Amino acid sequence: MHDGILDVGVVGLGRLGKRHAENLAFRVPGAKLVAACSPSAEERAWAEGALGRPKVYADYPSLLAHPGLDAVFLVTPNTVHPEQIVAGLKAGKHVFCEKPLSLELDECLAVEAEAKRHPKLKVMIGYVRRFDASYQDAQARIARGDIGRPFLVRSQTCDMNDPSGFFVRFAPKSGGIFLDMSVHDIDLARWLLGSPAPRRVFSVGTIAVHAGLAECGDVDNGVAICEFAGGAMATIYASRTMAHGHETATEIVGTAGRIVVGRDGRANEVEVADAHGIRTMTVPTFWERFEPAFLRETIHFVDCVRHDRPPGLTLHDATEATRIAIALRDSLVGRRAVDL
């Protein structure tokens, strides 16, 4: 770090990687995007033309060796997150990694152990909803007792149907619908309920549209129940087949009231009334819903490094989200409740 500026490299330049790279290149105070990495020649060419000409690499070890590099942002396939986080730490870099921390619990614990060996380095997993202004407002209200004692979270992540079947091809490496999608809702439930320990989970699922998911044992719609210590509960719905757009919504019920975040997936406050009835527009993807939160999340991590502050969520939080999601996957496959 020089003159208070963090030199950052981004690893992975797919759909979300491009978004992170653009934020780091142009929108994050105190950060300079100096390097980018992708095995794809097309993505490397895009980076050279669109990001202010950072040094572009074809592989991760080469990027880690970039002179003066302070931190890496990993926006890579779920299966390689643990090994890449560990490699970054061993190279002396601060590490931000997109969710999930891992698809396997022992790998999560191994990353936690490695991070403890590098106490001066910051590591954060990208659970972006914690940085959404509406969810932050809800959490603050719950924490100060506005709805009494919270005991139930109902949350959903629903994506618009993609007839191209992109995620069907992605599914064998995603970890399944609960690890890929519902970890967001799991992390939210723990955060909003005060981080209680999970006790038991149960899940069911169905293939409503995309028959190709059967080959890897995944589903395109799933429902989960999680029971926590102290009697708190969460119900979670995940879908990849919505006709109208993306819809993230969460309801928190307490002994003295309830809070709802993101009802109906509205794109804005416009309401149209015509011969077809009364309707509102919805956001097409998660990016339109959470774009400001992704920027706020990145600024938070950069500031934590620059000012030596602990990130707002811990590796243990990320491990717990994975642990619960794995149990939900086991429940789906085994058709039984799973004790934790």
C-alpha positions as CSV (number, residue, x, y, z in Angstrom):
1,M,0.0,0.0,0.0
2,H,1.4,3.4,-1.0
3,D,0.0,6.8,0.0
4,G,-3.0,5.0,1.5
5,I,-4.0,3.5,-1.8
6,L,-4.6,-0.3,-2.1
7,D,-3.2,-2.0,-5.2
8,V,-5.8,-4.7,-6.1
9,G,-6.0,-7.6,-8.5
10,V,-9.2,-9.2,-9.7
11,V,-9.3,-12.9,-10.5
12,G,-12.1,-14.1,-12.7
13,L,-13.7,-11.9,-15.4
14,G,-17.0,-13.6,-16.0
15,R,-20.4,-12.0,-15.5
16,L,-19.9,-10.9,-11.9
17,G,-16.1,-10.6,-12.2
18,K,-16.5,-7.9,-14.8
19,R,-18.8,-6.0,-12.4
20,H,-16.4,-6.2,-9.5
21,A,-13.5,-5.2,-11.8
22,E,-15.4,-2.1,-13.0
23,N,-16.2,-1.1,-9.4
24,L,-12.5,-1.5,-8.4
25,A,-11.2,0.4,-11.5
26,F,-13.5,3.4,-11.3
27,R,-15.7,3.6,-8.2
28,V,-13.9,2.6,-5.1
29,P,-12.0,5.4,-3.2
30,G,-8.6,4.2,-1.9
31,A,-8.3,1.3,-4.4
32,K,-6.4,1.0,-7.7
33,L,-7.0,-1.9,-10.0
34,V,-3.5,-2.9,-11.1
35,A,-4.0,-6.4,-12.3
36,A,-6.6,-8.8,-13.7
37,C,-6.6,-12.5,-14.4
38,S,-8.6,-14.9,-16.6
39,P,-7.8,-18.1,-18.5
40,S,-10.0,-16.7,-21.3
41,A,-8.3,-14.7,-24.1
42,E,-11.6,-12.9,-24.8
43,E,-12.0,-11.8,-21.2
44,R,-8.3,-10.7,-21.0
45,A,-8.8,-8.6,-24.1
46,W,-11.9,-7.0,-22.5
47,A,-9.9,-6.2,-19.4
48,E,-7.2,-4.5,-21.4
49,G,-9.7,-2.3,-23.2
50,A,-12.3,-1.6,-20.5
51,L,-10.4,-1.2,-17.1
52,G,-7.8,1.5,-17.6
53,R,-5.2,-0.9,-18.8
54,P,-4.2,-3.0,-15.7
55,K,-1.6,-5.7,-16.1
56,V,-3.4,-8.7,-17.4
57,Y,-2.5,-12.3,-16.6
58,A,-3.6,-15.7,-17.8
59,D,-3.2,-17.5,-14.5
60,Y,-3.5,-16.8,-10.8
61,P,0.1,-17.5,-9.6
62,S,1.3,-14.9,-12.1
63,L,-1.1,-12.3,-10.8
64,L,-0.1,-13.1,-7.2
65,A,3.5,-12.3,-8.2
66,H,2.6,-8.8,-9.5
67,P,4.9,-6.3,-7.9
68,G,3.4,-4.4,-5.0
69,L,0.0,-6.2,-5.1
70,D,-1.8,-5.7,-1.8
71,A,-5.1,-7.6,-2.2
72,V,-7.0,-9.9,-4.5
73,F,-10.7,-10.2,-5.3
74,L,-11.6,-13.7,-6.2
75,V,-14.7,-14.1,-8.5
76,T,-14.0,-17.6,-9.6
77,P,-15.9,-21.0,-9.7
78,N,-17.1,-22.2,-6.3
79,T,-15.0,-25.3,-6.4
80,V,-11.7,-23.3,-6.3
81,H,-12.4,-20.7,-3.7
82,P,-10.6,-22.5,-0.8
83,E,-7.4,-23.2,-2.5
84,Q,-7.2,-19.7,-4.0
85,I,-7.9,-18.0,-0.7
86,V,-5.1,-20.0,0.9
87,A,-2.7,-19.3,-1.9
88,G,-3.5,-15.5,-1.6
89,L,-2.9,-15.6,2.1
90,K,0.4,-17.5,1.7
91,A,1.5,-14.9,-0.8
92,G,0.8,-12.2,1.8
93,K,-2.3,-10.7,0.2
94,H,-5.6,-9.6,1.7
95,V,-8.4,-11.6,0.2
96,F,-12.0,-10.9,-0.8
97,C,-13.8,-13.9,-2.2
98,E,-17.3,-14.2,-3.6
99,K,-19.6,-16.6,-1.8
100,P,-19.6,-19.4,-0.8
101,L,-16.4,-19.9,1.1
102,S,-16.4,-23.6,0.0
103,L,-18.7,-26.4,-1.0
104,E,-17.1,-28.7,1.7
105,L,-17.0,-28.1,5.5
106,D,-13.5,-29.4,6.0
107,E,-12.2,-26.9,3.4
108,C,-14.0,-24.0,5.2
109,L,-12.2,-25.0,8.4
110,A,-8.9,-25.3,6.7
111,V,-9.3,-21.7,5.3
112,E,-10.2,-20.5,8.8
113,A,-7.1,-22.1,10.2
114,E,-4.9,-20.6,7.5
115,A,-6.3,-17.2,8.1
116,K,-5.4,-17.4,11.8
117,R,-1.8,-17.9,10.7
118,H,-2.0,-14.5,9.1
119,P,-3.6,-12.2,11.6
120,K,-2.6,-9.0,9.8
121,L,-4.3,-10.0,6.6
122,K,-8.0,-9.4,6.1
123,V,-10.3,-12.1,4.6
124,M,-13.9,-11.6,3.7
125,I,-16.5,-13.6,1.9
126,G,-19.0,-11.7,-0.3
127,Y,-22.4,-12.0,1.4
128,V,-23.6,-8.9,-0.3
129,R,-27.1,-8.6,1.2
130,R,-25.5,-7.5,4.5
131,F,-24.4,-4.4,2.6
132,D,-27.8,-3.6,1.1
133,A,-29.3,-0.4,2.6
134,S,-32.7,-2.0,3.2
135,Y,-31.4,-5.1,4.9
136,Q,-29.0,-3.0,7.0
137,D,-32.0,-0.9,8.1
138,A,-34.0,-4.0,9.0
139,Q,-31.1,-5.5,11.0
140,A,-30.6,-2.2,12.9
141,R,-34.3,-2.1,13.8
142,I,-34.3,-5.7,15.0
143,A,-31.2,-5.2,17.0
144,R,-32.7,-2.3,18.9
145,G,-35.8,-4.3,19.7
146,D,-38.4,-2.6,17.3
147,I,-40.2,-6.0,16.7
148,G,-39.4,-7.5,20.1
149,R,-37.6,-10.9,20.0
150,P,-37.3,-12.1,16.5
151,F,-38.1,-15.8,16.1
152,L,-38.9,-16.5,12.4
153,V,-37.3,-15.5,9.1
154,R,-39.0,-16.3,5.8
155,S,-36.6,-15.6,2.9
156,Q,-36.4,-16.4,-0.8
157,T,-34.1,-16.0,-3.7
158,C,-35.8,-16.5,-7.0
159,D,-34.2,-16.0,-10.4
160,M,-35.9,-15.4,-13.7
161,N,-36.0,-18.5,-15.9
162,D,-33.1,-18.8,-18.3
163,P,-34.3,-20.9,-21.2
164,S,-30.7,-21.2,-22.5
165,G,-30.0,-23.6,-19.6
166,F,-26.7,-21.8,-18.6
167,F,-27.0,-22.8,-14.9
168,V,-27.8,-26.5,-15.9
169,R,-24.3,-26.6,-17.4
170,F,-23.0,-24.8,-14.3
171,A,-24.8,-27.0,-11.8
172,P,-22.3,-29.9,-11.5
173,K,-19.8,-27.4,-10.0
174,S,-22.2,-25.1,-8.1
175,G,-22.8,-27.4,-5.1
176,G,-26.6,-27.5,-5.8
177,I,-29.3,-24.9,-5.4
178,F,-29.0,-24.5,-1.6
179,L,-25.2,-24.0,-1.7
180,D,-25.3,-21.8,-4.7
181,M,-28.5,-19.7,-4.0
182,S,-29.8,-20.2,-0.5
183,V,-26.5,-19.5,1.3
184,H,-27.5,-15.9,1.0
185,D,-30.8,-16.5,2.8
186,I,-29.1,-18.7,5.3
187,D,-26.6,-16.0,6.1
188,L,-29.3,-13.4,6.3
189,A,-31.4,-15.6,8.7
190,R,-28.4,-16.0,11.1
191,W,-27.6,-12.3,10.9
192,L,-31.1,-11.1,11.5
193,L,-31.8,-13.6,14.3
194,G,-28.6,-12.8,16.2
195,S,-26.4,-15.6,15.0
196,P,-28.0,-18.6,16.8
197,A,-26.5,-22.1,16.4
198,P,-28.4,-24.3,13.9
199,R,-29.9,-27.5,15.3
200,R,-31.8,-29.3,12.6
201,V,-32.7,-28.8,8.9
202,F,-35.1,-30.4,6.3
203,S,-35.5,-29.7,2.6
204,V,-37.4,-30.8,-0.4
205,G,-37.1,-29.9,-4.1
206,T,-38.4,-30.5,-7.5
207,I,-37.4,-30.2,-11.1
208,A,-40.2,-28.0,-12.5
209,V,-38.6,-27.0,-15.8
210,H,-35.0,-28.0,-16.4
211,A,-34.8,-31.8,-16.7
212,G,-31.1,-31.7,-17.3
213,L,-30.5,-31.0,-13.6
214,A,-31.4,-34.7,-12.8
215,E,-28.0,-35.8,-14.0
216,C,-26.2,-34.1,-11.1
217,G,-29.0,-34.6,-8.5
218,D,-29.9,-30.9,-8.4
219,V,-33.4,-29.2,-8.6
220,D,-34.6,-25.9,-9.9
221,N,-37.0,-25.2,-7.0
222,G,-36.3,-26.0,-3.4
223,V,-37.8,-25.3,0.0
224,A,-35.9,-25.6,3.3
225,I,-36.6,-25.3,7.0
226,C,-34.0,-24.6,9.6
227,E,-34.4,-24.8,13.4
228,F,-32.0,-22.8,15.6
229,A,-31.0,-23.0,19.2
230,G,-33.5,-21.1,21.4
231,G,-36.5,-21.9,19.2
232,A,-35.9,-19.5,16.3
233,M,-36.8,-20.8,12.8
234,A,-36.2,-20.0,9.2
235,T,-38.0,-21.1,6.0
236,I,-36.2,-20.6,2.7
237,Y,-37.4,-20.9,-0.9
238,A,-35.1,-21.0,-3.9
239,S,-36.2,-20.9,-7.5
240,R,-34.5,-20.7,-10.9
241,T,-37.7,-20.6,-12.9
242,M,-39.5,-17.3,-12.3
243,A,-41.3,-16.0,-15.4
244,H,-41.3,-12.3,-14.4
245,G,-37.8,-11.5,-13.1
246,H,-35.6,-11.7,-10.1
247,E,-37.2,-11.6,-6.7
248,T,-35.3,-11.4,-3.3
249,A,-37.6,-11.0,-0.4
250,T,-37.3,-11.5,3.4
251,E,-39.8,-11.3,6.3
252,I,-38.7,-11.3,9.9
253,V,-41.4,-12.0,12.5
254,G,-40.9,-11.0,16.2
255,T,-42.9,-11.0,19.4
256,A,-43.9,-7.4,18.8
257,G,-44.1,-6.9,15.1
258,R,-42.6,-7.9,11.7
259,I,-40.4,-6.4,9.0
260,V,-40.5,-7.2,5.3
261,V,-37.7,-6.4,2.9
262,G,-38.0,-6.4,-0.9
263,R,-41.6,-7.3,-1.3
264,D,-42.5,-8.3,-4.9
265,G,-39.1,-7.6,-6.4
266,R,-40.0,-4.2,-7.6
267,A,-37.7,-2.4,-10.0
268,N,-38.9,1.0,-8.8
269,E,-42.0,2.8,-7.5
270,V,-43.8,3.0,-10.8
271,E,-47.2,1.4,-11.0
272,V,-49.0,1.0,-14.4
273,A,-52.8,0.8,-14.7
274,D,-54.2,0.0,-18.1
275,A,-56.4,-2.5,-20.0
276,H,-54.3,-5.4,-18.6
277,G,-54.8,-4.4,-15.0
278,I,-52.5,-2.8,-12.4
279,R,-48.9,-3.9,-12.4
280,T,-45.3,-3.0,-11.4
281,M,-42.0,-3.7,-13.1
282,T,-39.5,-6.2,-11.6
283,V,-35.8,-6.3,-11.7
284,P,-34.5,-8.9,-14.3
285,T,-31.5,-10.1,-12.3
286,F,-29.8,-9.9,-8.9
287,W,-27.4,-7.3,-10.2
288,E,-30.1,-4.6,-10.7
289,R,-31.4,-5.3,-7.2
290,F,-28.1,-5.3,-5.4
291,E,-25.7,-3.1,-7.6
292,P,-25.4,-0.4,-4.9
293,A,-24.8,-3.1,-2.2
294,F,-21.9,-4.7,-4.3
295,L,-20.2,-1.3,-4.4
296,R,-20.8,-0.7,-0.7
297,E,-19.4,-4.2,0.1
298,T,-16.2,-3.5,-1.9
299,I,-15.7,-0.1,-0.3
300,H,-16.2,-1.7,3.1
301,F,-13.5,-4.3,2.5
302,V,-11.0,-1.8,1.1
303,D,-11.6,0.5,4.1
304,C,-11.1,-2.5,6.5
305,V,-7.7,-3.1,4.9
306,R,-6.6,0.5,4.7
307,H,-7.6,1.3,8.3
308,D,-6.9,-2.1,9.8
309,R,-10.5,-2.8,10.9
310,P,-12.1,-6.3,11.1
311,P,-14.6,-7.0,8.3
312,G,-18.3,-6.8,9.1
313,L,-18.7,-10.6,8.7
314,T,-16.3,-13.3,9.7
315,L,-15.0,-16.5,8.1
316,H,-16.9,-18.3,10.8
317,D,-20.1,-16.7,9.5
318,A,-19.3,-18.0,6.0
319,T,-18.4,-21.5,7.4
320,E,-21.8,-21.7,9.1
321,A,-23.7,-20.7,6.0
322,T,-21.9,-23.5,4.1
323,R,-22.4,-26.0,7.0
324,I,-26.2,-25.4,6.9
325,A,-26.4,-25.4,3.1
326,I,-24.5,-28.8,3.0
327,A,-27.0,-30.2,5.5
328,L,-29.9,-29.0,3.3
329,R,-28.3,-30.7,0.3
330,D,-27.9,-33.9,2.3
331,S,-31.5,-33.6,3.4
332,L,-32.7,-33.2,-0.1
333,V,-30.8,-36.2,-1.4
334,G,-31.5,-38.4,1.7
335,R,-35.1,-37.3,2.0
336,R,-34.8,-36.9,5.7
337,A,-34.2,-34.3,8.4
338,V,-30.5,-33.7,9.3
339,D,-29.3,-32.8,12.8
340,L,-26.5,-30.4,13.2
